[in-house]
Amino acid sequence: MFQVVTGRKLYEQVVEQIKSMIDQGVYKKGDMLPSEKELIEMTGVSRITVREALRTLSEAGVIETRRGKGSFVLIDAFGFQKSHQYDASYREAFLSVNQVRLWLEPEVARHVAETATEEDISKIGRALRESKAEDPLETFHLSIMEAAKNPLLLSTFRELISKESPPPLMELVVPERQKRTVAQLQHQHERVFEAIRTKNGEFAYFYMKEHTAFLLDTYQQYFNTFFSKGEK
């Protein structure tokens, strides 16, 4: 039976319920989950909550929802176990690095907005365009660090981002590779770039801080949802 836990969002609790059933082998890789209607009856929550839970599982690569057919399990209990093996080290490294980036990058963005040459701005704009087709995050950020023209800052930043890469064997899809999050990150990048292009240091600072805080919050929620067992 589904039991509501105070302090956690309902859709996260539905995600936890489905994860638990996969962990226990109730649903195996390739199995079809119950329909939306059946999940509503099983959990007693609204259709909106069930759909948000299924969307979250789909974006994380746990299930695949096929129009007109249903939702199918893509990751089995072993896949979850492999991901959980990295819980402490990956989570701690990512959150620590991104806290530093939250403190550092807004100031760098402000400085670059105030000092960047036309050549610097052109390179940042090119990196923004390239990031749409390649890496949604680091190409753009590195171009801003390069524009600051401080070799120690650039080497420090490269070292930071090397520590936050997801483990190669982890089967879950991390937020920066999830379509909806990628779109949000790209939009945030465009606002940072526009502030730098127009040499507005305060806007560059604000938009970069908003962006790095969003990324940190998004990963924190991801870790809480997919790495935490939750309270029973």
N, CA, C and O of each residue as an XYZ file, in Angstrom:
928
protein
N       0.838     -1.196      0.000
C       0.000      0.000      0.000
C       0.877      1.252      0.000
O       1.934      1.275      0.631
N       0.436      2.287     -0.708
C       1.160      3.543     -0.779
C       0.937      4.336      0.498
O      -0.200      4.554      0.917
N       2.045      4.769      1.117
C       1.954      5.548      2.341
C       2.595      6.914      2.123
O       3.754      7.006      1.718
N       1.841      7.965      2.392
C       2.344      9.318      2.210
C       3.338      9.654      3.321
O       3.081      9.409      4.499
N       4.483     10.223      2.916
C       5.511     10.623      3.878
C       5.534     12.146      3.941
O       5.701     12.809      2.917
N       5.368     12.697      5.125
C       5.369     14.147      5.304
C       6.730     14.730      4.919
O       7.778     14.185      5.264
N       6.684     15.841      4.203
C       7.923     16.532      3.870
C       8.490     16.196      2.507
O       9.473     16.807      2.089
N       7.901     15.243      1.800
C       8.355     14.910      0.455
C       7.222     15.118     -0.531
O       6.061     14.855     -0.218
N       7.559     15.591     -1.723
C       6.546     15.814     -2.736
C       5.892     14.497     -3.124
O       6.538     13.449     -3.144
N       4.604     14.565     -3.432
C       3.861     13.343     -3.745
C       4.440     12.613     -4.951
O       4.558     11.387     -4.926
N       4.799     13.333     -5.998
C       5.300     12.636     -7.183
C       6.623     11.927     -6.883
O       6.897     10.863     -7.438
N       7.455     12.523     -5.992
C       8.699     11.867     -5.598
C       8.416     10.571     -4.849
O       9.156      9.596     -4.981
N       7.345     10.565     -4.064
C       6.985      9.357     -3.328
C       6.464      8.268     -4.270
O       6.690      7.080     -4.037
N       5.768      8.679     -5.333
C       5.335      7.707     -6.335
C       6.558      7.144     -7.073
O       6.632      5.946     -7.346
N       7.504      8.018     -7.387
C       8.762      7.560     -7.993
C       9.430      6.532     -7.090
O       9.872      5.481     -7.554
N       9.502      6.842     -5.794
C      10.124      5.933     -4.829
C       9.403      4.591     -4.782
O      10.040      3.544     -4.666
N       8.081      4.622     -4.871
C       7.280      3.399     -4.849
C       7.608      2.523     -6.062
O       7.799      1.314     -5.932
N       7.671      3.142     -7.231
C       7.968      2.377     -8.448
C       9.410      1.873     -8.421
O       9.678      0.734     -8.801
N      10.344      2.726     -7.968
C      11.735      2.294     -7.810
C      11.829      1.082     -6.907
O      12.546      0.126     -7.203
N      11.101      1.128     -5.801
C      11.127      0.041     -4.835
C      10.649     -1.272     -5.459
O      11.204     -2.338     -5.192
N       9.614     -1.176     -6.292
C       9.094     -2.386     -6.930
C      10.091     -2.945     -7.942
O      10.184     -4.159     -8.125
N      10.838     -2.049     -8.602
C      11.880     -2.512     -9.523
C      13.018     -3.139     -8.729
O      13.532     -4.197     -9.093
N      13.412     -2.474     -7.633
C      14.475     -3.006     -6.766
C      14.128     -4.398     -6.249
O      15.000     -5.261     -6.148
N      12.869     -4.615     -5.926
C      12.430     -5.891     -5.365
C      12.143     -6.943     -6.431
O      11.816     -8.085     -6.107
N      12.266     -6.560     -7.704
C      12.047     -7.519     -8.774
C      10.599     -7.695     -9.170
O      10.275     -8.573     -9.971
N       9.712     -6.859     -8.611
C       8.306     -6.946     -9.006
C       8.178     -6.619    -10.490
O       7.424     -7.263    -11.220
N       8.934     -5.600    -10.926
C       8.989     -5.253    -12.338
C      10.434     -5.379    -12.797
O      11.340     -4.819    -12.180
N      10.642     -6.112    -13.877
C      11.977     -6.354    -14.404
C      12.164     -5.587    -15.705
O      11.207     -5.070    -16.283
N      13.414     -5.523    -16.155
C      13.728     -4.829    -17.395
C      12.884     -5.400    -18.533
O      12.865     -6.611    -18.751
N      12.194     -4.531    -19.248
C      11.329     -4.971    -20.344
C       9.873     -5.095    -19.960
O       9.006     -5.151    -20.832
N       9.584     -5.141    -18.661
C       8.191     -5.249    -18.208
C       7.452     -3.937    -18.433
O       8.056     -2.864    -18.442
N       6.152     -4.035    -18.611
C       5.325     -2.844    -18.722
C       4.747     -2.512    -17.356
O       4.246     -3.390    -16.655
N       4.821     -1.245    -16.984
C       4.247     -0.804    -15.712
C       2.722     -0.785    -15.808
O       2.170     -0.814    -16.908
N       2.044     -0.737    -14.672
C       0.593     -0.546    -14.699
C       0.229      0.737    -15.441
O       1.038      1.661    -15.529
N      -0.975      0.789    -15.966
C      -1.438      1.980    -16.671
C      -1.565      3.153    -15.708
O      -1.515      2.972    -14.491
N      -1.731      4.357    -16.253
C      -1.932      5.537    -15.411
C      -3.116      5.318    -14.467
O      -3.043      5.618    -13.276
N      -4.202      4.792    -15.022
C      -5.404      4.564    -14.211
C      -5.116      3.605    -13.064
O      -5.543      3.833    -11.933
N      -4.391      2.536    -13.361
C      -4.059      1.553    -12.318
C      -3.138      2.161    -11.266
O      -3.292      1.889    -10.075
N      -2.171      2.990    -11.702
C      -1.266      3.637    -10.750
C      -2.025      4.617     -9.853
O      -1.731      4.739     -8.664
N      -2.994      5.306    -10.433
C      -3.827      6.217     -9.638
C      -4.581      5.433     -8.572
O      -4.667      5.859     -7.421
N      -5.123      4.288     -8.964
C      -5.867      3.461     -8.006
C      -4.937      2.874     -6.948
O      -5.312      2.768     -5.780
N      -3.742      2.497     -7.349
C      -2.773      1.902     -6.413
C      -2.272      2.906     -5.389
O      -2.074      2.573     -4.220
N      -2.068      4.141     -5.838
C      -1.436      5.133     -4.966
C      -2.420      6.101     -4.322
O      -2.141      6.663     -3.263
N      -3.570      6.296     -4.961
C      -4.551      7.230     -4.431
C      -4.211      8.688     -4.677
O      -4.771      9.577     -4.036
N      -3.286      8.938     -5.613
C      -2.925     10.315     -5.926
C      -3.575     10.728     -7.244
O      -4.232      9.916     -7.896
N      -3.395     11.978     -7.633
C      -4.041     12.505     -8.836
C      -3.330     12.043    -10.105
O      -2.204     11.548    -10.062
N      -4.012     12.216    -11.231
C      -3.416     11.899    -12.534
C      -2.189     12.777    -12.790
O      -1.195     12.307    -13.343
N      -2.254     14.047    -12.391
C      -1.131     14.959    -12.586
C       0.107     14.446    -11.845
O       1.216     14.483    -12.378
N      -0.090     13.968    -10.616
C       1.021     13.461     -9.810
C       1.629     12.219    -10.449
O       2.851     12.088    -10.517
N       0.782     11.314    -10.915
C       1.270     10.091    -11.567
C       2.054     10.441    -12.824
O       3.116      9.872    -13.074
N       1.542     11.362    -13.606
C       2.226     11.738    -14.850
C       3.578     12.397    -14.572
O       4.542     12.171    -15.302
N       3.646     13.209    -13.519
C       4.921     13.837    -13.160
C       5.925     12.780    -12.710
O       7.113     12.877    -13.021
N       5.453     11.773    -11.980
C       6.330     10.684    -11.544
C       6.848      9.907    -12.747
O       8.034      9.583    -12.811
N       5.970      9.604    -13.701
C       6.378      8.862    -14.896
C       7.335      9.695    -15.750
O       8.287      9.161    -16.319
N       7.081     11.004    -15.839
C       7.978     11.870    -16.593
C       9.368     11.880    -15.964
O      10.377     11.815    -16.667
N       9.414     11.962    -14.629
C      10.688     11.972    -13.913
C      11.454     10.673    -14.152
O      12.659     10.696    -14.401
N      10.761      9.555    -14.078
C      11.391      8.250    -14.317
C      11.854      8.116    -15.760
O      12.904      7.533    -16.030
N      11.073      8.654    -16.683
C      11.426      8.570    -18.097
C      12.673      9.394    -18.400
O      13.573      8.919    -19.092
N      12.734     10.611    -17.895
C      13.879     11.477    -18.169
C      15.156     10.932    -17.546
O      16.249     11.171    -18.060
N      15.026     10.200    -16.440
C      16.191      9.616    -15.776
C      16.602      8.292    -16.405
O      17.578      7.679    -15.973
N      15.867      7.843    -17.423
C      16.238      6.615    -18.110
C      15.801      5.347    -17.417
O      16.302      4.268    -17.732
N      14.865      5.455    -16.469
C      14.385      4.270    -15.744
C      13.294      3.570    -16.545
O      13.217      2.341    -16.558
N      12.455      4.352    -17.210
C      11.375      3.790    -18.022
C      11.346      4.485    -19.377
O      11.967      5.530    -19.567
N      10.617      3.890    -20.312
C      10.346      4.511    -21.601
C       8.843      4.467    -21.825
O       8.235      3.398    -21.790
N       8.252      5.618    -22.054
C       6.811      5.679    -22.285
C       6.548      5.724    -23.780
O       7.008      6.629    -24.476
N       5.810      4.750    -24.261
C       5.505      4.654    -25.690
C       4.048      5.011    -25.908
O       3.147      4.413    -25.320
N       3.838      5.987    -26.757
C       2.487      6.488    -27.022
C       1.561      5.348    -27.458
O       1.875      4.590    -28.375
N       0.428      5.246    -26.785
C      -0.569      4.257    -27.134
C      -0.282      2.866    -26.607
O      -1.096      1.961    -26.785
N       0.862      2.675    -25.958
C       1.223      1.338    -25.468
C       1.394      1.307    -23.948
O       0.835      0.439    -23.278
N       2.158      2.242    -23.408
C       2.384      2.268    -21.969
C       3.829      2.557    -21.625
O       4.610      2.963    -22.485
N       4.188      2.345    -20.356
C       5.535      2.629    -19.877
C       6.274      1.322    -19.596
O       5.756      0.444    -18.906
N       7.496      1.199    -20.141
C       8.271     -0.022    -20.032
C       9.554      0.239    -19.237
O      10.175      1.293    -19.371
N       9.933     -0.723    -18.421
C      11.105     -0.605    -17.550
C      12.380     -0.785    -18.368
O      12.508     -1.752    -19.119
N      13.332      0.157    -18.221
C      14.598      0.104    -18.940
C      15.773     -0.301    -18.058
O      16.817     -0.713    -18.563
N      15.607     -0.185    -16.753
C      16.714     -0.450    -15.826
C      16.229     -1.405    -14.741
O      15.176     -1.191    -14.140
N      16.994     -2.447    -14.499
C      16.578     -3.438    -13.503
C      17.209     -3.144    -12.143
O      17.883     -2.129    -11.964
N      16.982     -4.042    -11.198
C      17.508     -3.842     -9.843
C      19.028     -3.726     -9.858
O      19.596     -2.945     -9.095
N      19.693     -4.499    -10.722
C      21.150     -4.457    -10.798
C      21.622     -3.088    -11.277
O      22.635     -2.573    -10.803
N      20.882     -2.501    -12.222
C      21.228     -1.169    -12.704
C      21.137     -0.126    -11.608
O      21.989      0.758    -11.514
N      20.101     -0.224    -10.775
C      19.980      0.687     -9.639
C      21.137      0.483     -8.672
O      21.692      1.446     -8.145
N      21.496     -0.776     -8.443
C      22.581     -1.070     -7.506
C      23.886     -0.468     -7.993
O      24.659      0.067     -7.198
N      24.144     -0.553     -9.314
C      25.376      0.028     -9.851
C      25.397      1.536     -9.646
O      26.438      2.111     -9.330
N      24.244      2.174     -9.827
C      24.179      3.615     -9.619
C      24.369      3.975     -8.156
O      25.053      4.947     -7.836
N      23.765      3.193     -7.263
C      23.868      3.478     -5.832
C      25.286      3.291     -5.299
O      25.645      3.868     -4.272
N      26.094      2.487     -5.995
C      27.472      2.297     -5.545
C      28.237      3.614     -5.529
O      29.204      3.772     -4.784
N      27.795      4.566     -6.364
C      28.499      5.841     -6.479
C      27.863      6.925     -5.620
O      28.270      8.085     -5.685
N      26.882      6.563     -4.826
C      26.096      7.540     -4.074
C      26.975      8.550     -3.350
O      26.956      9.735     -3.683
N      27.737      8.102     -2.374
C      28.472      9.026     -1.514
C      29.528      9.826     -2.275
O      29.577     11.051     -2.167
N      30.378      9.133     -3.047
C      31.496      9.816     -3.692
C      31.033     10.775     -4.790
O      31.488     11.917     -4.855
N      30.135     10.312     -5.644
C      29.666     11.161     -6.740
C      28.862     12.337     -6.215
O      29.075     13.475     -6.634
N      27.951     12.071     -5.311
C      27.102     13.135     -4.771
C      27.934     14.186     -4.042
O      27.751     15.385     -4.249
N      28.834     13.736     -3.202
C      29.646     14.681     -2.427
C      30.525     15.525     -3.341
O      30.638     16.737     -3.154
N      31.149     14.883     -4.331
C      32.025     15.624     -5.242
C      31.235     16.630     -6.061
O      31.652     17.780     -6.205
N      30.098     16.207     -6.597
C      29.326     17.106     -7.449
C      28.821     18.313     -6.663
O      28.962     19.448     -7.116
N      28.243     18.081     -5.505
C      27.678     19.179     -4.735
C      28.769     20.128     -4.235
O      28.564     21.341     -4.196
N      29.918     19.585     -3.853
C      31.017     20.439     -3.398
C      31.533     21.318     -4.525
O      31.739     22.519     -4.348
N      31.738     20.708     -5.682
C      32.224     21.466     -6.836
C      31.233     22.553     -7.223
O      31.628     23.687     -7.489
N      29.960     22.218     -7.257
C      28.977     23.188     -7.708
C      28.720     24.286     -6.696
O      28.275     25.373     -7.066
N      28.989     24.028     -5.433
C      28.911     25.111     -4.463
C      30.031     26.119     -4.730
O      29.814     27.328     -4.655
N      31.228     25.617     -5.042
C      32.339     26.501     -5.386
C      32.010     27.285     -6.657
O      32.283     28.482     -6.746
N      31.423     26.600     -7.637
C      31.072     27.277     -8.887
C      30.016     28.359     -8.642
O      30.039     29.403     -9.294
N      29.110     28.121     -7.727
C      28.096     29.127     -7.389
C      28.744     30.374     -6.809
O      28.293     31.488     -7.075
N      29.791     30.201     -6.024
C      30.508     31.347     -5.452
C      31.385     32.040     -6.491
O      31.534     33.262     -6.463
N      31.961     31.270     -7.403
C      32.997     31.773     -8.298
C      32.469     32.355     -9.611
O      32.833     33.468     -9.992
N      31.618     31.607    -10.294
C      31.278     31.956    -11.675
C      30.502     33.267    -11.847
O      30.742     33.972    -12.827
N      29.590     33.625    -10.946
C      28.934     34.925    -11.140
C      29.912     36.099    -11.153
O      29.761     37.021    -11.954
N      30.906     36.071    -10.276
C      31.902     37.149    -10.249
C      32.724     37.161    -11.535
O      33.038     38.226    -12.067
N      33.069     35.980    -12.028
C      33.835     35.904    -13.272
C      33.000     36.441    -14.428
O      33.510     37.175    -15.275
N      31.715     36.078    -14.468
C      30.836     36.564    -15.539
C      30.745     38.093    -15.517
O      30.760     38.739    -16.565
N      30.652     38.661    -14.317
C      30.603     40.129    -14.210
C      31.898     40.749    -14.728
O      31.871     41.717    -15.487
N      33.010     40.193    -14.320
C      34.312     40.714    -14.763
C      34.447     40.628    -16.278
O      34.897     41.577    -16.920
N      34.057     39.489    -16.848
C      34.179     39.307    -18.298
C      33.265     40.276    -19.041
O      33.653     40.825    -20.073
N      32.055     40.491    -18.526
C      31.138     41.440    -19.165
C      31.741     42.837    -19.222
O      31.510     43.587    -20.171
N      32.500     43.171    -18.220
C      33.068     44.525    -18.138
C      34.385     44.676    -18.892
O      34.798     45.796    -19.194
N      35.057     43.550    -19.203
C      36.409     43.642    -19.782
C      36.573     42.924    -21.115
O      37.601     43.093    -21.771
N      35.604     42.136    -21.534
C      35.760     41.305    -22.734
C      35.944     42.143    -23.991
O      35.300     43.177    -24.173
N      36.830     41.676    -24.846
C      37.018     42.288    -26.152
C      35.978     41.727    -27.128
O      35.260     40.780    -26.808
N      35.909     42.323    -28.320
C      34.991     41.804    -29.336
C      35.365     40.377    -29.721
O      34.494     39.554    -30.002
N      36.661     40.091    -29.731
C      37.110     38.731    -30.043
C      36.655     37.749    -28.956
O      36.216     36.640    -29.260
N      36.762     38.166    -27.685
C      36.305     37.318    -26.580
C      34.812     37.017    -26.725
O      34.381     35.871    -26.591
N      34.035     38.060    -27.000
C      32.588     37.906    -27.109
C      32.234     36.983    -28.274
O      31.310     36.175    -28.181
N      32.976     37.114    -29.360
C      32.754     36.239    -30.514
C      33.017     34.784    -30.152
O      32.259     33.899    -30.548
N      34.080     34.534    -29.405
C      34.410     33.166    -28.993
C      33.343     32.607    -28.054
O      32.972     31.439    -28.173
N      32.846     33.418    -27.127
C      31.798     32.969    -26.207
C      30.522     32.654    -26.984
O      29.853     31.655    -26.716
N      30.190     33.518    -27.951
C      29.006     33.270    -28.770
C      29.140     31.995    -29.574
O      28.178     31.238    -29.705
N      30.326     31.748    -30.116
C      30.557     30.516    -30.865
C      30.437     29.293    -29.949
O      29.880     28.268    -30.343
N      30.962     29.408    -28.732
C      30.852     28.306    -27.771
C      29.402     28.041    -27.407
O      29.006     26.892    -27.216
N      28.605     29.108    -27.309
C      27.180     28.950    -27.018
C      26.497     28.178    -28.134
O      25.690     27.288    -27.862
N      26.807     28.504    -29.392
C      26.204     27.790    -30.522
C      26.660     26.337    -30.565
O      25.868     25.440    -30.851
N      27.932     26.111    -30.282
C      28.458     24.746    -30.295
C      27.851     23.903    -29.180
O      27.652     22.698    -29.338
N      27.560     24.543    -28.053
C      27.030     23.792    -26.909
C      25.643     23.239    -27.197
O      25.212     22.288    -26.545
N      24.938     23.818    -28.163
C      23.616     23.307    -28.515
C      23.717     21.945    -29.186
O      22.809     21.120    -29.081
N      24.831     21.719    -29.876
C      24.988     20.468    -30.609
C      25.857     19.463    -29.868
O      25.834     18.271    -30.174
N      26.622     19.943    -28.894
C      27.557     19.048    -28.220
C      27.252     19.009    -26.721
O      26.163     18.612    -26.308
N      28.217     19.421    -25.929
C      28.071     19.407    -24.477
C      27.199     20.587    -24.062
O      27.546     21.730    -24.359
N      26.066     20.343    -23.379
C      25.168     21.433    -23.028
C      25.709     22.369    -21.955
O      25.121     23.421    -21.702
N      26.812     22.008    -21.327
C      27.289     22.809    -20.213
C      28.677     23.409    -20.405
O      28.812     24.630    -20.491
N      29.707     22.575    -20.474
C      31.048     23.054    -20.181
C      31.712     23.851    -21.287
O      32.562     24.689    -20.987
N      31.372     23.637    -22.546
C      31.969     24.422    -23.622
C      31.748     25.914    -23.393
O      32.672     26.716    -23.529
N      30.539     26.269    -23.050
C      30.180     27.675    -22.820
C      30.884     28.232    -21.590
O      31.448     29.325    -21.641
N      30.857     27.496    -20.497
C      31.468     27.971    -19.256
C      32.978     28.152    -19.409
O      33.549     29.117    -18.900
N      33.614     27.226    -20.106
C      35.056     27.335    -20.317
C      35.405     28.571    -21.137
O      36.429     29.210    -20.894
N      34.563     28.908    -22.100
C      34.841     30.085    -22.933
C      34.813     31.365    -22.094
O      35.576     32.295    -22.357
N      33.948     31.416    -21.098
C      33.893     32.589    -20.218
C      35.143     32.643    -19.339
O      35.726     33.708    -19.136
N      35.544     31.483    -18.822
C      36.758     31.438    -18.014
C      37.980     31.853    -18.830
O      38.855     32.553    -18.320
N      38.045     31.432    -20.078
C      39.170     31.802    -20.939
C      39.195     33.320    -21.171
O      40.261     33.932    -21.248
N      37.993     33.915    -21.280
C      37.905     35.358    -21.522
C      38.386     36.169    -20.323
O      38.725     37.343    -20.469
N      38.420     35.559    -19.143
C      38.916     36.263    -17.956
C      40.432     36.439    -17.994
O      40.991     37.271    -17.279
N      41.093     35.634    -18.848
C      42.540     35.745    -19.092
C      43.381     35.608    -17.822
O      44.312     36.374    -17.569
N      43.009     34.599    -17.041
C      43.775     34.278    -15.828
C      44.096     32.786    -15.864
O      43.212     31.971    -15.603
N      45.325     32.409    -16.178
C      45.676     30.998    -16.343
C      45.387     30.153    -15.101
O      44.953     29.008    -15.220
N      45.626     30.711    -13.909
C      45.369     29.953    -12.688
C      43.874     29.695    -12.514
O      43.469     28.599    -12.126
N      43.056     30.709    -12.803
C      41.609     30.547    -12.726
C      41.140     29.477    -13.700
O      40.308     28.639    -13.354
N      41.671     29.503    -14.919
C      41.253     28.536    -15.930
C      41.646     27.120    -15.544
O      40.843     26.198    -15.689
N      42.856     26.931    -15.059
C      43.292     25.581    -14.666
C      42.501     25.086    -13.461
O      42.185     23.900    -13.368
N      42.180     25.991    -12.537
C      41.371     25.618    -11.379
C      39.982     25.182    -11.811
O      39.443     24.201    -11.300
N      39.404     25.920    -12.758
C      38.065     25.587    -13.239
C      38.061     24.241    -13.957
O      37.141     23.443    -13.776
N      39.077     23.987    -14.766
C      39.171     22.691    -15.461
C      39.235     21.545    -14.448
O      38.622     20.495    -14.641
N      39.981     21.764    -13.378
C      40.083     20.734    -12.348
C      38.736     20.521    -11.659
O      38.360     19.390    -11.353
N      38.019     21.605    -11.419
C      36.706     21.497    -10.786
C      35.743     20.659    -11.619
O      35.110     19.736    -11.106
N      35.635     20.983    -12.907
C      34.644     20.281    -13.724
C      35.038     18.822    -13.957
O      34.182     17.985    -14.242
N      36.333     18.517    -13.835
C      36.750     17.117    -14.003
C      36.249     16.246    -12.854
O      36.152     15.026    -12.990
N      35.930     16.880    -11.717
C      35.509     16.133    -10.528
C      34.006     15.878    -10.483
O      33.537     15.129     -9.626
N      33.243     16.488    -11.390
C      31.794     16.357    -11.304
C      31.200     15.453    -12.388
O      29.980     15.307    -12.470
N      32.043     14.853    -13.209
C      31.532     13.975    -14.262
C      30.903     12.732    -13.653
O      31.438     12.174    -12.695
N      29.762     12.286    -14.204
C      29.119     11.080    -13.665
C      29.973      9.849    -13.922
O      30.670      9.786    -14.934
N      29.931      8.864    -13.022
C      30.687      7.625    -13.213
C      30.265      6.948    -14.515
O      29.083      6.959    -14.857
N      31.222      6.355    -15.251
C      30.912      5.785    -16.561
C      29.938      4.607    -16.529
O      29.251      4.347    -17.516
N      29.873      3.905    -15.418
C      29.001      2.733    -15.351
C      27.619      3.035    -14.792
O      26.775      2.144    -14.696
N      27.387      4.291    -14.424
C      26.089      4.631    -13.857
C      25.028      4.621    -14.956
O      25.189      5.287    -15.978
N      23.947      3.872    -14.753
C      22.949      3.696    -15.802
C      21.900      4.803    -15.834
O      21.225      4.977    -16.848
N      21.752      5.542    -14.758
C      20.775      6.621    -14.748
C      21.241      7.780    -15.635
O      22.440      8.007    -15.791
N      20.290      8.503    -16.208
C      20.591      9.675    -17.023
C      20.645     10.887    -16.099
O      19.663     11.200    -15.425
N      21.786     11.568    -16.066
C      21.948     12.707    -15.170
C      21.196     13.913    -15.723
O      20.953     13.978    -16.928
N      20.817     14.876    -14.870
C      19.981     16.002    -15.310
C      20.509     16.772    -16.507
O      19.726     17.153    -17.377
N      21.827     17.018    -16.582
C      22.342     17.835    -17.681
C      22.209     17.148    -19.039
O      22.463     17.767    -20.073
N      21.813     15.875    -19.043
C      21.590     15.154    -20.300
C      20.100     14.879    -20.536
O      19.730     14.216    -21.505
N      19.262     15.389    -19.652
C      17.819     15.203    -19.794
C      17.240     16.359    -20.607
O      17.571     17.519    -20.359
N      16.387     16.052    -21.567
C      15.956     17.038    -22.565
C      15.382     18.308    -21.952
O      15.742     19.411    -22.363
N      14.495     18.163    -20.975
C      13.861     19.361    -20.432
C      14.871     20.230    -19.696
O      14.834     21.456    -19.803
N      15.763     19.608    -18.960
C      16.779     20.376    -18.240
C      17.758     21.017    -19.210
O      18.158     22.165    -19.017
N      18.147     20.292    -20.249
C      19.054     20.850    -21.264
C      18.464     22.125    -21.852
O      19.176     23.114    -22.022
N      17.173     22.113    -22.165
C      16.521     23.293    -22.740
C      16.568     24.474    -21.773
O      16.806     25.609    -22.186
N      16.341     24.206    -20.484
C      16.391     25.271    -19.490
C      17.807     25.829    -19.344
O      17.995     27.042    -19.247
N      18.790     24.945    -19.330
C      20.178     25.382    -19.199
C      20.604     26.219    -20.405
O      21.306     27.219    -20.257
N      20.179     25.807    -21.585
C      20.538     26.552    -22.788
C      19.931     27.957    -22.761
O      20.586     28.929    -23.138
N      18.696     28.056    -22.322
C      18.048     29.369    -22.218
C      18.794     30.260    -21.221
O      18.972     31.454    -21.459
N      19.224     29.672    -20.112
C      19.981     30.432    -19.116
C      21.322     30.884    -19.691
O      21.755     32.010    -19.446
N      21.978     30.011    -20.452
C      23.227     30.386    -21.100
C      23.031     31.586    -22.026
O      23.851     32.505    -22.049
N      21.951     31.568    -22.777
C      21.688     32.658    -23.720
C      21.532     33.997    -23.000
O      21.964     35.035    -23.501
N      20.911     33.961    -21.817
C      20.742     35.212    -21.064
C      22.087     35.710    -20.510
O      22.354     36.911    -20.501
N      22.921     34.780    -20.053
C      24.256     35.167    -19.591
C      25.043     35.788    -20.740
O      25.677     36.831    -20.580
N      24.994     35.135    -21.899
C      25.737     35.640    -23.047
C      25.256     37.031    -23.456
O      26.067     37.908    -23.754
N      23.953     37.230    -23.470
C      23.418     38.527    -23.873
C      23.895     39.631    -22.925
O      24.184     40.746    -23.360
N      23.975     39.316    -21.628
C      24.471     40.295    -20.662
C      25.941     40.602    -20.907
O      26.367     41.752    -20.800
N      26.717     39.571    -21.237
C      28.136     39.784    -21.537
C      28.286     40.570    -22.836
O      29.110     41.481    -22.920
N      27.492     40.220    -23.848
C      27.579     40.893    -25.152
C      27.280     42.385    -25.040
O      27.892     43.210    -25.719
N      26.325     42.715    -24.168
C      25.953     44.129    -23.999
C      26.746     44.804    -22.879
O      26.475     45.947    -22.512
N      27.727     44.077    -22.344
C      28.636     44.600    -21.314
C      27.906     45.061    -20.051
O      28.262     46.063    -19.431
N      26.880     44.300    -19.695
C      26.121     44.589    -18.479
C      26.599     43.641    -17.371
O      26.122     42.513    -17.249
N      27.546     44.125    -16.574
C      28.156     43.285    -15.550
C      27.188     42.784    -14.499
O      27.278     41.635    -14.067
N      26.256     43.642    -14.079
C      25.333     43.238    -13.015
C      24.371     42.155    -13.502
O      24.080     41.208    -12.771
N      23.880     42.293    -14.727
C      22.997     41.267    -15.282
C      23.767     39.964    -15.487
O      23.239     38.881    -15.235
N      25.011     40.072    -15.945
C      25.829     38.866    -16.133
C      25.999     38.131    -14.810
O      25.891     36.907    -14.747
N      26.265     38.896    -13.755
C      26.397     38.303    -12.420
C      25.090     37.625    -12.009
O      25.096     36.475    -11.569
N      23.967     38.338    -12.152
C      22.680     37.815    -11.709
C      22.287     36.561    -12.481
O      21.874     35.567    -11.884
N      22.413     36.602    -13.813
C      21.986     35.453    -14.614
C      22.886     34.243    -14.403
O      22.411     33.108    -14.432
N      24.188     34.472    -14.190
C      25.069     33.345    -13.924
C      24.790     32.754    -12.541
O      24.859     31.539    -12.355
N      24.477     33.613    -11.580
C      24.155     33.100    -10.254
C      22.851     32.303    -10.299
O      22.744     31.237     -9.692
N      21.871     32.825    -11.019
C      20.602     32.115    -11.181
C      20.842     30.753    -11.842
O      20.255     29.749    -11.440
N      21.693     30.732    -12.839
C      21.986     29.511    -13.576
C      22.696     28.472    -12.705
O      22.289     27.311    -12.667
N      23.749     28.885    -12.012
C      24.493     27.930    -11.187
C      23.668     27.446    -10.002
O      23.796     26.292     -9.592
N      22.822     28.311     -9.447
C      21.935     27.898     -8.353
C      20.898     26.891     -8.860
O      20.585     25.918     -8.174
N      20.371     27.130    -10.057
C      19.412     26.201    -10.657
C      20.038     24.826    -10.842
O      19.417     23.807    -10.537
N      21.259     24.803    -11.339
C      21.942     23.533    -11.570
C      22.164     22.789    -10.256
O      21.947     21.580    -10.175
N      22.594     23.515     -9.236
C      22.826     22.904     -7.934
C      21.526     22.350     -7.352
O      21.501     21.229     -6.842
N      20.450     23.130     -7.427
C      19.156     22.690     -6.905
C      18.618     21.487     -7.685
O      18.045     20.568     -7.099
N      18.804     21.499     -9.008
C      18.320     20.407     -9.852
C      19.010     19.102     -9.508
O      18.367     18.055     -9.431
N      20.310     19.161     -9.301
C      21.043     17.946     -8.944
C      20.726     17.493     -7.528
O      20.671     16.295     -7.250
N      20.519     18.452     -6.637
C      20.154     18.070     -5.274
C      18.844     17.289     -5.282
O      18.717     16.274     -4.597
N      17.878     17.760     -6.054
C      16.598     17.066     -6.161
C      16.783     15.696     -6.814
O      16.173     14.714     -6.390
N      17.610     15.635     -7.830
C      17.901     14.370     -8.520
C      18.519     13.362     -7.549
O      18.113     12.201     -7.510
N      19.500     13.810     -6.769
C      20.135     12.919     -5.804
C      19.126     12.449     -4.763
O      19.099     11.271     -4.406
N      18.305     13.363     -4.282
C      17.307     12.984     -3.274
C      16.313     11.969     -3.817
O      15.845     11.090     -3.094
N      15.996     12.103     -5.101
C      14.992     11.226     -5.714
C      15.563      9.872     -6.083
O      14.915      8.850     -5.855
N      16.761      9.838     -6.647
C      17.282      8.590     -7.202
C      18.394      7.934     -6.409
O      18.769      6.797     -6.698
N      18.924      8.623     -5.421
C      19.965      8.009     -4.606
C      19.505      7.743     -3.185
O      20.005      6.838     -2.516
N      18.545      8.542     -2.730
C      18.026      8.354     -1.375
C      16.966      7.272     -1.373
O      16.134      7.207     -2.278
N      16.996      6.430     -0.368
C      15.989      5.398     -0.222
C      14.679      5.979      0.293
O      13.614      5.376      0.155
N      14.781      7.153      0.886
C      13.556      7.766      1.418
C      13.164      7.164      2.752
O      13.645      6.102      3.146
N      12.283      7.868      3.434
C      11.796      7.414      4.739
C      10.553      6.583      4.545
O       9.753      6.836      3.644
N      10.399      5.615      5.375
C       9.216      4.762      5.330
C       8.349      4.979      6.546
O       7.304      4.344      6.681
